[in-house]
Amino acid sequence: MSLEKTLIFIDNTNELDKLSKNLINSPRTKIFSFNIIVHKFLEDKKIEHEIAESYLSKEDHFKIFDTTVSFWEWHESERINKEFQYEDVNVLGLLNTAEFHHFLVRELYKFFVIKRIIEKEKPDKIFVNNRFKNIISKLSSNNHISINQIDTKKYNFLFYWDKISYEFNLGKFPISIQLSRNNYQRIKTFFESIICKLFSLDLKPNENKKIILFVEFNPLQYSELFENLKNYEGIVSLLNYRRPAVWNMDSLNFLRKSNCKLIRMENFLNASDKRLISDLVIDYLEKLERLWADDYLKNKFTVEGITIWPLVKEILFETFRKRIYEYLPLILSSKKILAKTNVSCIITLGLFGESEKAILNLNKNNKPSILLEHGFTNFVPELSRFDVSMGFHIFEDKIAVWGNIQKQYLVDVLKIPEKKILTIGSPRHDKFFRQVISTKKDPVRTVLITPGLFDESNAQYSTFSYLRLENLYKKIFKIFENFDNVKLIVKLHPSQPRIGINIHKKFINQLNPDVTIYHLESTQEILGSCDTVINIHMEVLPSTVMMEALIM
């Protein structure tokens, strides 16, 4: 029997079927699970294994997040700015920062886990899938580790917005439809063109009235704000590049009632512009190929002395190759929107999306702009590394925050001048202060459980996070078995990804199949129908739903 120390990394339950039982059962073999699904699978099969994330220290989790953030400005250099600036906007820098972060933090998380295991275990042989093989090949160039590929399946990298999920309920049944980015944009453009023509919602070029420009807002979520602006002497307009401003009858009726106009970028591009863009696309694709052909970016993506550029090179190239067709018209139409309308103020919820970057970077006339806080994110110094996700530190104009705690943090910790900060409360929660009269006659007491979000972007999650949640569900459900006339319901975070939803539902259904689980339904309506709220704190930052429950 060989005395070689062998490791098996399992990232998908199907991978185990491709390995021999002798290898799996060998005393010289150590098996690692890389996610909660694999851990549960191996546990059910009674296969001894280690949870891979256990090799990460607390400092490693922070380092993964900090390293990812350090790569945000990878495109900022004299050479790249010179070749990829169009209308003074860096085309490569237009990529949604949150989307780039989600992609890279996942890859760095795996990179660090695998690196730490190899450093500690010092294996002779490793069995891995194709994705992990590429990572280990960068780590083991000097270690002479024998890498054995479990399967030949190529890992399908996806950026967050390459696929658009549209989820809704058909009666009691949740429906999820996935569309490619291109198909989603085609459908959105077609649908909006019809709606705008039928109901005269278009804002046309050369409009002379003053315009308040809201970028990427859900009008129903901010209904009180828009209703209060209904009698504004100018025009209230919405620029929604990512998500439609109209998606059902409620949103359509609200926009008509509140006198809002929609800015559609295609209205600001003529035939000459479109020919220019076609020529520019060819030019920028050639520049992209030249940049990716040499090793210029190799040293920009270095982690603990190892370049990860080969791990991300291909997917980044493919992403930009597709997105250039979007980004050039976005830049040109944004320029024309600002030039051909009388924008008096720009209001945005974030700084890192494509449309926000384009509009704010092209705001050459320095129209007043406001960054509006959109989540319950009271920071404290201990969590200051995570405030970069809000962009407070780079925004040059007014910042509107919900309360004095956030204001004081910005002044004391980020050293933002007090005159730049507006303390306004939360416009999206004004409706929560309306009196809610319960019509409930049922003597059964309803308890709402609101788990937070397992957020990959902060790099603090792990298999142990799911296990802690499962244990907490067990304790809570056990406690309520001792109460009569109590109904339990669970409201999942609306941003919870599909894998997280499935895991939650499986946990809950195994413990109590009678518990009703909500996901996308109105939080205010659910809160209005319950007697008690139990919030499970899972995020780095507090949960907005807890604040909403306190208001009500």
C-alpha positions as CSV (number, residue, x, y, z in Angstrom):
1,M,0.0,0.0,0.0
2,S,1.3,3.4,-0.9
3,L,2.3,5.7,1.9
4,E,1.4,8.8,-0.1
5,K,-0.8,11.3,1.7
6,T,-3.9,11.8,-0.4
7,L,-6.5,14.5,-0.3
8,I,-9.9,14.5,-2.0
9,F,-11.7,17.8,-2.5
10,I,-15.4,17.5,-3.1
11,D,-17.4,20.5,-4.3
12,N,-20.3,18.6,-5.9
13,T,-22.0,15.4,-4.7
14,N,-21.7,13.8,-8.1
15,E,-17.9,13.9,-7.9
16,L,-17.8,11.2,-5.2
17,D,-19.2,8.6,-7.7
18,K,-16.1,8.9,-9.9
19,L,-13.8,7.8,-7.2
20,S,-13.0,4.2,-6.2
21,K,-14.1,2.9,-2.8
22,N,-10.6,1.8,-2.0
23,L,-9.4,5.3,-2.4
24,I,-12.2,6.8,-0.4
25,N,-11.7,4.3,2.5
26,S,-7.9,4.3,2.5
27,P,-6.4,5.4,5.9
28,R,-4.0,7.6,3.9
29,T,-6.9,9.5,2.3
30,K,-8.5,12.6,3.8
31,I,-11.8,13.9,2.3
32,F,-12.8,17.6,2.4
33,S,-16.3,19.0,1.9
34,F,-16.4,22.5,0.3
35,N,-20.0,23.5,1.0
36,I,-23.0,22.6,3.2
37,I,-24.7,20.4,0.6
38,V,-21.6,18.2,0.2
39,H,-21.1,18.1,4.0
40,K,-24.7,16.9,4.5
41,F,-24.3,14.4,1.7
42,L,-21.1,12.9,3.2
43,E,-22.6,13.0,6.6
44,D,-25.7,11.0,5.4
45,K,-23.4,8.5,3.7
46,K,-21.4,8.2,7.0
47,I,-18.2,9.1,5.2
48,E,-15.6,10.6,7.4
49,H,-14.5,14.1,6.2
50,E,-13.2,17.5,7.1
51,I,-15.1,20.8,6.5
52,A,-12.7,22.6,4.2
53,E,-13.5,26.1,5.6
54,S,-12.3,25.0,9.1
55,Y,-8.8,25.7,7.8
56,L,-9.5,29.4,7.5
57,S,-8.8,31.7,10.4
58,K,-10.9,34.7,11.3
59,E,-8.1,36.8,9.9
60,D,-8.3,34.9,6.6
61,H,-12.0,35.7,6.2
62,F,-11.2,39.4,6.6
63,K,-8.2,39.1,4.3
64,I,-10.4,37.5,1.5
65,F,-12.7,40.5,1.7
66,D,-9.9,43.1,1.9
67,T,-8.0,41.5,-1.0
68,T,-11.1,41.5,-3.2
69,V,-11.7,45.2,-2.5
70,S,-8.1,45.9,-3.3
71,F,-8.7,44.6,-6.9
72,W,-11.7,46.9,-7.5
73,E,-9.6,49.5,-9.3
74,W,-7.5,47.0,-11.3
75,H,-8.4,49.0,-14.5
76,E,-6.9,52.3,-13.2
77,S,-3.5,52.8,-14.9
78,E,-2.1,55.3,-17.4
79,R,-2.0,52.6,-20.1
80,I,-5.6,51.4,-19.6
81,N,-7.1,54.8,-19.2
82,K,-5.4,56.0,-22.4
83,E,-6.7,53.1,-24.5
84,F,-10.1,52.5,-22.9
85,Q,-11.5,55.9,-22.1
86,Y,-14.5,57.0,-24.1
87,E,-16.0,60.4,-23.4
88,D,-13.7,60.5,-20.3
89,V,-15.3,57.3,-18.9
90,N,-13.1,54.2,-18.6
91,V,-15.1,51.5,-20.4
92,L,-13.6,48.7,-18.4
93,G,-14.3,50.5,-15.2
94,L,-18.0,50.6,-16.0
95,L,-18.5,46.9,-15.0
96,N,-20.8,46.8,-12.0
97,T,-18.5,46.8,-8.9
98,A,-20.8,44.6,-6.9
99,E,-21.0,42.1,-9.7
100,F,-17.2,42.0,-10.1
101,H,-16.8,41.7,-6.3
102,H,-19.3,38.8,-6.1
103,F,-17.4,36.9,-8.8
104,L,-13.9,37.5,-7.4
105,V,-14.7,37.0,-3.7
106,R,-16.0,33.5,-4.5
107,E,-12.9,32.6,-6.4
108,L,-10.6,34.0,-3.7
109,Y,-12.5,32.2,-1.0
110,K,-11.8,28.9,-2.7
111,F,-8.2,29.9,-3.4
112,F,-7.5,30.7,0.3
113,V,-9.3,27.5,1.6
114,I,-7.3,25.3,-0.8
115,K,-4.0,27.2,-0.1
116,R,-4.4,26.8,3.7
117,I,-5.2,23.1,3.4
118,I,-2.2,22.4,1.3
119,E,0.1,24.5,3.6
120,K,-1.1,22.5,6.6
121,E,-1.5,19.0,5.2
122,K,1.4,19.0,2.7
123,P,-0.1,16.2,0.5
124,D,1.5,14.1,-2.1
125,K,-1.6,13.6,-4.2
126,I,-4.9,15.4,-4.6
127,F,-8.1,14.4,-6.4
128,V,-10.1,17.5,-7.5
129,N,-12.5,18.8,-10.2
130,N,-11.4,20.9,-13.1
131,R,-12.0,24.2,-11.3
132,F,-9.9,23.3,-8.3
133,K,-7.2,21.7,-10.5
134,N,-6.5,25.1,-12.0
135,I,-6.2,26.7,-8.6
136,I,-3.9,24.0,-7.2
137,S,-1.6,24.1,-10.3
138,K,-0.8,27.7,-9.3
139,L,-0.1,26.7,-5.7
140,S,1.9,23.5,-6.3
141,S,4.3,24.6,-9.0
142,N,7.2,24.1,-6.6
143,N,5.7,21.4,-4.4
144,H,5.5,18.5,-6.9
145,I,2.0,17.5,-5.8
146,S,0.3,15.0,-8.1
147,I,-3.0,16.5,-9.2
148,N,-5.6,14.1,-10.4
149,Q,-8.7,15.4,-12.1
150,I,-12.0,13.8,-11.0
151,D,-13.9,14.8,-14.1
152,T,-13.4,16.6,-17.4
153,K,-16.3,18.9,-17.1
154,K,-15.3,22.5,-17.6
155,Y,-16.4,24.9,-14.8
156,N,-19.0,27.4,-16.1
157,F,-18.0,30.7,-14.6
158,L,-20.9,33.2,-14.5
159,F,-21.0,36.8,-13.5
160,Y,-23.9,37.8,-11.3
161,W,-25.9,39.5,-14.0
162,D,-25.1,37.1,-16.9
163,K,-28.4,35.4,-16.0
164,I,-31.4,37.3,-14.8
165,S,-33.8,35.5,-12.5
166,Y,-37.4,36.6,-12.4
167,E,-39.3,35.2,-9.5
168,F,-43.0,35.4,-8.8
169,N,-45.8,33.5,-7.1
170,L,-48.5,31.8,-9.1
171,G,-51.0,31.3,-6.4
172,K,-49.1,29.5,-3.7
173,F,-46.5,28.2,-6.1
174,P,-43.2,30.0,-6.5
175,I,-42.1,30.3,-10.1
176,S,-38.6,31.2,-11.2
177,I,-37.6,32.0,-14.8
178,Q,-34.0,32.5,-15.9
179,L,-33.1,34.7,-18.9
180,S,-29.8,35.4,-20.5
181,R,-28.7,39.0,-20.1
182,N,-29.3,39.8,-23.8
183,N,-32.7,38.3,-23.9
184,Y,-33.7,40.1,-20.7
185,Q,-32.6,43.5,-22.2
186,R,-34.5,42.8,-25.4
187,I,-37.7,41.9,-23.6
188,K,-37.3,44.9,-21.2
189,T,-36.7,47.3,-24.1
190,F,-39.6,46.0,-26.1
191,F,-42.0,46.0,-23.2
192,E,-41.0,49.5,-22.1
193,S,-41.4,50.9,-25.6
194,I,-45.0,49.6,-25.8
195,I,-45.9,50.8,-22.3
196,C,-44.4,54.2,-22.8
197,K,-46.1,54.8,-26.1
198,L,-49.5,53.6,-24.8
199,F,-49.4,55.7,-21.7
200,S,-47.2,58.6,-22.7
201,L,-44.5,57.9,-20.1
202,D,-41.5,58.8,-22.3
203,L,-39.3,61.7,-21.4
204,K,-38.3,63.1,-24.8
205,P,-35.0,64.8,-25.6
206,N,-34.8,68.6,-25.5
207,E,-37.2,68.9,-22.6
208,N,-36.8,72.4,-21.1
209,K,-38.4,71.9,-17.7
210,K,-36.3,71.2,-14.7
211,I,-35.8,67.5,-14.1
212,I,-35.1,65.5,-10.9
213,L,-33.4,62.4,-12.2
214,F,-33.8,59.2,-10.1
215,V,-31.3,56.5,-11.1
216,E,-32.3,52.8,-10.6
217,F,-35.3,53.3,-8.2
218,N,-38.2,51.0,-7.5
219,P,-41.0,53.6,-7.5
220,L,-43.4,51.4,-5.4
221,Q,-40.8,50.9,-2.7
222,Y,-40.4,54.7,-2.5
223,S,-44.1,55.5,-3.1
224,E,-44.4,58.2,-0.4
225,L,-41.4,60.1,-1.8
226,F,-42.7,60.1,-5.3
227,E,-46.2,61.0,-4.2
228,N,-44.9,64.0,-2.4
229,L,-43.1,65.1,-5.6
230,K,-46.3,64.8,-7.6
231,N,-46.8,68.5,-7.7
232,Y,-43.2,69.4,-8.4
233,E,-43.2,72.3,-10.9
234,G,-40.7,70.4,-13.1
235,I,-40.5,66.7,-14.1
236,V,-39.7,63.7,-11.9
237,S,-38.0,61.1,-14.1
238,L,-36.7,57.5,-13.7
239,L,-33.6,56.1,-15.4
240,N,-33.8,52.3,-14.8
241,Y,-31.2,50.5,-16.9
242,R,-31.1,47.3,-14.9
243,R,-34.6,46.7,-13.7
244,P,-37.8,47.9,-15.3
245,A,-39.7,50.7,-13.6
246,V,-42.9,49.1,-14.8
247,W,-43.4,45.4,-14.2
248,N,-47.0,45.0,-13.2
249,M,-50.3,47.0,-13.1
250,D,-49.6,48.4,-9.6
251,S,-46.3,50.0,-10.8
252,L,-47.8,51.3,-14.0
253,N,-50.8,52.9,-12.2
254,F,-48.5,54.4,-9.6
255,L,-46.2,56.0,-12.2
256,R,-49.2,57.5,-14.0
257,K,-50.8,58.7,-10.8
258,S,-47.5,60.3,-9.6
259,N,-46.8,62.0,-13.0
260,C,-43.4,60.3,-13.4
261,K,-41.6,60.0,-16.7
262,L,-39.3,57.3,-17.9
263,I,-35.9,58.0,-19.6
264,R,-35.3,55.3,-22.2
265,M,-31.7,55.5,-23.6
266,E,-32.7,54.4,-27.1
267,N,-34.7,57.7,-27.4
268,F,-31.4,59.6,-27.2
269,L,-29.5,57.8,-29.9
270,N,-30.1,58.5,-33.6
271,A,-29.0,56.5,-36.6
272,S,-25.7,58.3,-36.8
273,D,-24.9,57.5,-33.2
274,K,-25.6,53.8,-33.8
275,R,-23.3,53.7,-36.7
276,L,-20.6,55.4,-34.6
277,I,-21.1,52.8,-31.8
278,S,-20.7,49.9,-34.3
279,D,-17.4,51.3,-35.4
280,L,-16.3,51.9,-31.8
281,V,-17.2,48.4,-30.8
282,I,-14.8,47.0,-33.4
283,D,-12.0,49.3,-32.2
284,Y,-12.4,48.6,-28.5
285,L,-12.6,44.8,-29.1
286,E,-9.2,45.0,-30.8
287,K,-7.8,47.0,-27.9
288,L,-9.3,44.4,-25.5
289,E,-7.5,41.5,-27.3
290,R,-4.2,43.4,-27.3
291,L,-4.4,44.1,-23.6
292,W,-5.3,40.5,-22.8
293,A,-2.6,39.1,-25.1
294,D,0.4,40.3,-23.0
295,D,1.2,39.9,-19.3
296,Y,0.5,43.5,-18.3
297,L,-2.4,42.5,-16.0
298,K,-0.6,39.5,-14.5
299,N,1.0,41.4,-11.6
300,K,-2.2,43.4,-10.9
301,F,-3.9,40.2,-9.6
302,T,-1.4,38.9,-7.0
303,V,-2.4,37.2,-3.8
304,E,0.3,36.3,-1.2
305,G,3.0,36.4,-3.9
306,I,1.0,34.2,-6.4
307,T,-0.7,35.6,-9.5
308,I,-4.3,34.5,-9.9
309,W,-4.6,36.2,-13.3
310,P,-4.7,32.8,-15.2
311,L,-7.7,31.9,-13.0
312,V,-9.8,34.9,-13.9
313,K,-8.3,35.9,-17.3
314,E,-10.7,34.0,-19.5
315,I,-14.0,34.9,-17.8
316,L,-13.1,38.6,-17.6
317,F,-12.2,38.7,-21.3
318,E,-15.5,37.0,-22.2
319,T,-17.5,39.3,-20.0
320,F,-16.0,42.5,-21.4
321,R,-16.2,41.1,-25.0
322,K,-20.0,40.9,-24.5
323,R,-20.5,44.0,-22.4
324,I,-18.7,46.4,-24.7
325,Y,-21.7,46.2,-26.9
326,E,-23.7,47.6,-24.0
327,Y,-21.3,50.0,-22.4
328,L,-20.5,52.2,-25.4
329,P,-24.2,53.0,-26.1
330,L,-24.7,53.5,-22.3
331,I,-21.9,56.1,-22.2
332,L,-23.1,57.9,-25.3
333,S,-26.8,57.9,-24.3
334,S,-25.9,59.1,-20.8
335,K,-23.9,62.0,-22.2
336,K,-26.9,63.0,-24.4
337,I,-29.4,62.6,-21.6
338,L,-27.4,65.1,-19.5
339,A,-26.8,67.4,-22.5
340,K,-30.4,67.4,-24.0
341,T,-32.4,67.6,-20.8
342,N,-32.5,70.2,-18.0
343,V,-31.4,67.9,-15.1
344,S,-31.4,69.9,-11.9
345,C,-30.6,67.1,-9.4
346,I,-29.5,63.4,-9.6
347,I,-30.6,61.0,-6.9
348,T,-29.1,57.6,-6.6
349,L,-29.1,54.7,-4.2
350,G,-25.6,53.4,-5.1
351,L,-22.5,54.3,-7.0
352,F,-21.3,51.0,-8.3
353,G,-23.8,50.0,-11.0
354,E,-23.2,50.7,-14.7
355,S,-25.9,53.4,-15.1
356,E,-24.9,55.2,-11.9
357,K,-21.2,55.2,-13.0
358,A,-22.1,56.5,-16.4
359,I,-24.4,59.3,-15.3
360,L,-22.2,60.5,-12.4
361,N,-18.9,60.3,-14.3
362,L,-20.5,62.3,-17.2
363,N,-22.0,64.9,-14.9
364,K,-19.5,67.5,-16.2
365,N,-21.7,70.5,-15.3
366,N,-21.7,69.3,-11.7
367,K,-25.4,69.1,-11.3
368,P,-26.2,68.6,-7.6
369,S,-26.3,64.9,-6.7
370,I,-27.5,62.9,-3.6
371,L,-26.5,59.5,-2.5
372,L,-29.5,58.1,-0.6
373,E,-28.9,55.4,2.1
374,H,-31.0,52.5,1.1
375,G,-30.4,49.9,3.9
376,F,-30.2,49.8,7.7
377,T,-26.4,50.0,7.8
378,N,-25.4,51.8,11.0
379,F,-21.6,51.2,11.0
380,V,-19.4,51.1,14.0
381,P,-15.5,51.4,13.9
382,E,-15.2,47.6,14.4
383,L,-17.0,47.0,11.1
384,S,-15.4,49.9,9.2
385,R,-13.8,47.7,6.6
386,F,-17.3,46.9,5.2
387,D,-18.3,50.5,4.7
388,V,-16.6,50.5,1.3
389,S,-19.6,48.8,-0.1
390,M,-21.6,52.0,0.4
391,G,-19.2,54.3,-1.5
392,F,-19.4,57.0,1.1
393,H,-15.7,57.6,1.0
394,I,-15.6,58.4,-2.8
395,F,-18.9,60.3,-3.2
396,E,-18.2,64.1,-3.6
397,D,-21.7,65.5,-3.2
398,K,-24.5,65.2,-0.6
399,I,-25.1,62.0,1.3
400,A,-28.5,61.5,2.8
401,V,-28.6,59.1,5.7
402,W,-31.4,57.7,7.9
403,G,-30.2,58.9,11.3
404,N,-27.7,60.6,13.5
405,I,-25.8,57.4,14.3
406,Q,-24.8,57.0,10.7
407,K,-24.1,60.7,10.3
408,Q,-21.8,60.7,13.3
409,Y,-19.9,57.7,11.9
410,L,-19.3,59.4,8.6
411,V,-18.1,62.5,10.4
412,D,-15.9,60.8,13.1
413,V,-14.5,57.8,11.3
414,L,-14.6,58.7,7.5
415,K,-13.9,62.4,8.2
416,I,-16.7,63.5,5.8
417,P,-17.5,67.2,6.3
418,E,-20.8,67.6,8.2
419,K,-22.2,70.0,5.7
420,K,-22.2,67.2,3.1
421,I,-24.5,65.0,5.2
422,L,-28.3,65.2,5.2
423,T,-30.2,63.4,8.0
424,I,-33.6,62.7,6.5
425,G,-35.0,59.4,7.9
426,S,-35.8,56.7,5.4
427,P,-38.2,57.7,2.6
428,R,-38.9,54.0,1.8
429,H,-40.2,53.5,5.4
430,D,-42.6,56.5,5.6
431,K,-45.5,54.3,4.8
432,F,-44.6,52.0,7.8
433,F,-45.6,54.9,10.2
434,R,-49.1,54.9,8.9
435,Q,-51.5,53.4,11.4
436,V,-52.0,49.7,10.8
437,I,-55.4,48.5,12.1
438,S,-55.4,44.7,12.5
439,T,-58.6,43.0,11.3
440,K,-57.3,39.7,12.7
441,K,-59.9,37.7,14.7
442,D,-58.1,34.4,14.8
443,P,-57.1,33.6,18.4
444,V,-53.9,31.9,17.1
445,R,-50.8,33.9,17.8
446,T,-48.6,34.3,14.7
447,V,-44.8,34.3,15.2
448,L,-42.7,35.5,12.3
449,I,-39.1,34.3,12.1
450,T,-36.9,36.4,9.8
451,P,-33.4,34.9,9.1
452,G,-30.9,37.3,7.5
453,L,-28.9,36.8,4.4
454,F,-25.9,34.5,3.9
455,D,-23.9,37.1,2.0
456,E,-21.0,35.7,0.0
457,S,-19.7,39.3,-0.7
458,N,-18.5,39.9,2.9
459,A,-16.6,36.5,2.9
460,Q,-17.7,35.8,6.5
461,Y,-20.0,32.9,5.7
462,S,-19.0,29.1,5.8
463,T,-20.6,25.7,6.2
464,F,-20.6,26.4,9.9
465,S,-22.9,29.4,9.3
466,Y,-25.5,27.0,7.9
467,L,-25.0,24.5,10.7
468,R,-25.4,27.3,13.4
469,L,-28.6,28.4,11.6
470,E,-30.0,24.8,11.5
471,N,-29.2,24.4,15.2
472,L,-31.0,27.6,16.0
473,Y,-34.1,26.6,14.0
474,K,-34.2,23.4,16.0
475,K,-34.1,25.3,19.3
476,I,-36.7,27.8,18.3
477,F,-39.1,25.2,16.9
478,K,-38.6,23.0,20.0
479,I,-39.5,26.0,22.3
480,F,-42.7,26.7,20.4
481,E,-43.9,23.1,20.7
482,N,-44.7,24.0,24.3
483,F,-47.1,26.7,23.3
484,D,-50.8,26.2,22.3
485,N,-52.4,28.3,19.5
486,V,-49.1,29.5,18.0
487,K,-48.5,29.5,14.2
488,L,-44.9,29.9,12.9
489,I,-44.1,31.5,9.6
490,V,-40.7,32.3,8.1
491,K,-39.9,35.2,5.8
492,L,-36.6,34.7,3.9
493,H,-34.5,37.7,2.8
494,P,-35.6,38.9,-0.6
495,S,-32.0,38.9,-1.9
496,Q,-31.4,35.3,-0.7
497,P,-29.9,33.4,-3.7
498,R,-31.7,30.2,-4.9
499,I,-29.2,27.8,-3.2
500,G,-29.8,29.6,0.1
501,I,-33.6,29.4,-0.4
502,N,-33.5,25.7,-1.0
503,I,-31.3,25.1,2.0
504,H,-33.6,27.1,4.3
505,K,-36.7,25.3,3.0
506,K,-35.1,21.9,3.4
507,F,-34.1,22.7,7.0
508,I,-37.5,24.0,7.9
509,N,-39.6,21.3,6.1
510,Q,-37.6,18.6,7.9
511,L,-38.3,20.2,11.3
512,N,-41.9,21.3,10.7
513,P,-43.5,20.8,7.3
514,D,-46.5,22.9,8.5
515,V,-44.4,26.2,8.7
516,T,-45.3,28.6,5.9
517,I,-42.3,30.1,4.1
518,Y,-42.4,33.4,2.4
519,H,-39.7,35.0,0.2
520,L,-40.7,37.8,-2.1
521,E,-44.0,38.8,-0.5
522,S,-44.4,42.3,1.1
523,T,-42.6,42.6,4.4
524,Q,-45.0,45.2,5.6
525,E,-48.1,43.0,5.0
526,I,-46.5,40.0,6.7
527,L,-45.5,42.1,9.7
528,G,-49.0,43.5,9.9
529,S,-50.4,40.0,10.2
530,C,-48.1,38.7,13.0
531,D,-47.9,39.2,16.7
532,T,-44.2,38.6,17.4
533,V,-41.0,38.8,15.4
534,I,-37.9,36.8,16.0
535,N,-35.0,38.1,13.9
536,I,-32.0,35.8,13.3
537,H,-28.9,38.0,12.9
538,M,-26.7,36.4,10.2
539,E,-25.3,39.4,8.4
540,V,-22.4,41.6,9.3
541,L,-24.8,44.5,9.5
542,P,-28.2,44.7,11.3
543,S,-31.3,43.6,9.5
544,T,-33.7,46.2,8.0
545,V,-36.7,44.0,8.8
546,M,-35.9,44.3,12.6
547,M,-36.2,48.0,12.3
548,E,-39.4,47.7,10.3
549,A,-40.9,45.5,13.0
550,L,-39.9,48.0,15.7
551,I,-41.6,50.8,13.7
552,M,-44.8,48.8,13.5
